[in-house]
Amino acid sequence: MVGYSFVRYPSDLAALQKTLETISPKHPNIIIKIETPEAVKNLPGLLLQGMEQEVFGVMIARGDLAVEIGFERMSEIQEEILWICEAAHVPVVWATQVLETLNKSGVATRSEITDAAHAAMAECVMVNKGDHTIEVIETLRDVLHRIGGHHIKKRFTFRPLSIAEKFIDQQMK
């Protein structure tokens, strides 16, 4: 797999796909990392471009993205990314600092446990290496197992998505 950091435009992804195809017809699968406001704005186009491949995924690089868009918007934006990827049937990696304090100190914070529970909405969770990685995996497994009994990922009531609305407006011009 290839993780494409700081992708912004569908043309960026198309260029990588073309380069990989020249290397080998059976090239590695791509996971685009959403970590800039441009990538969020262009997500529908990025998904359409990425779905030209049989296997393709999205990583919500929450640390970099939060710095770029502001921490107060992070929750809303990551939800929208999850929704639009769900609608497109594109798997999502929930990344950046999941249970990070637990991994470093051996004790999780309350907010980290809540954050880990939200990771159930993604298909994959990325955990950083640390001194307490085994405890992180055990805690994550326990939290995800418990939260899985309370909801099913695809059972949300979606409000209009501003990312999609802007994309449609651009296509109509």
Stockholm file with secondary structure:
# STOCKHOLM 1.0

chainA/1-173         MVGYSFVRYPSDLAALQKTLETISPKHPNIIIKIETPEAVKNLPGLLLQGMEQEVFGVMIARGDLAVEIGFERMSEIQEEILWICEAAHVPVVWATQVLETLNKSGVATRSEITDAAHAAMAECVMVNKGDHTIEVIETLRDVLHRIGGHHIKKRFTFRPLSIAEKFIDQQMK
#=GR chainA/1-173 SS CEEETTCCSHHHHHHHHHHHHHHCSSCCCEEEEECSHHHHHTHHHHHHHHTTSSSEEEEEEHHHHHHHHCHHHHHHHHHHHHHHHHHHTCCEEEESCTTHHHHHHSCCCHHHHHHHHHGGGSSEECCCCCTTHHHHHHHHHHHHHHHHTTCCTTCCCCCCCHHHHHHHHHHHC
#=GC SS_cons         CEEETTCCSHHHHHHHHHHHHHHCSSCCCEEEEECSHHHHHTHHHHHHHHTTSSSEEEEEEHHHHHHHHCHHHHHHHHHHHHHHHHHHTCCEEEESCTTHHHHHHSCCCHHHHHHHHHGGGSSEECCCCCTTHHHHHHHHHHHHHHHHTTCCTTCCCCCCCHHHHHHHHHHHC
//
